[in-house]
Amino acid sequence: MPLYQFPFPDVVADTFRPDLCRLVFRHANNLLSTDWSVNYGLWSPFWRFRIVDGHENLLVTDKRGQVLYAWLNRPNMRNALDDSMLEAITALFTSVQKQFDVRVVVLGGRGSAFCAGADRRSPPGLGGDSERARHWASQIGRRAVEAILDCDAITIARVHGPAIGGGAAIALACDFRIGSLAARLRLPEVDLGMPLAWAVLPRLIEEVGAARARELVMLGDEITPERAEHLSLLHRVVPGDALDAEIDELAGRLADKPEFAIRTTKIQFRAYRGARSLGVFTETDDVAWARGLATDTARRAFGPTTQPSTPPPAGESDDEERR
């Protein structure tokens, strides 16, 4: 299992050598994981918390009985998704498959946002020095979404604030989505010059229907919590101060359900989704997304760091720029 997490003060790391600071706090983590520290209550507010291997600070988890609470932990970046964050999400939900005492996973975000979507300073899904490598890199968001979809535990998204683009995709992959009155959802990909990727479109159609999905994706308007609940993007909306109690109550009810019946029911929904797809039509979505980053609109939105390893074919720059 990963080490217990001692909260790492980024301001210290920024002032002194980060590698030495991390070493010091890893020793603190080792101390916190000993029987002595637990038995005598050393740093008791922090002893429950763990980190995902190789992704410290990015995704923090807190296990309470049969419920695992996971927190996207880039609050200063509004939990924006870069390659490392998406890898951490994939690793977490993959590891839950072997944590047989975990019946429910609650996914939330630290800070003011659930997740602001792709990191514009370091967009995910780029890189690779061969066609196969570039294809693998482009699938990183899809792998994170599918890790959530394929997780045998019941998943709940805690949407307390904005869930934009990839953030909405991560939330949509969860079985249940509970939002506060401050929740805001939006799919801005088209306005940013690229298609919706990460296998999100079939999931969106499945949840809200093709007509509403077309409207949400093509127009890219902000979705209020009230409308999100009406469209079934959110299952429930509650005041912010009641959000945790609402989620704890739902997670507890789900965890108490007969294990075989609830797991088999989730498998049935998963199988139905697969049967309806009649094959995988979304395999090239992420390649198209990466190619979309090369358009002029995307460069203006994301900055010059979005140049892909290979340029798009001739004629795929924006019509707006050609005019």
Order of alpha helices (4+ residues) and beta strands (2+ residues): alpha-alpha-alpha-beta-beta-beta-alpha-beta-alpha-alpha-beta-beta-alpha-beta-beta-alpha-alpha-alpha-beta-alpha-alpha-alpha-alpha-alpha
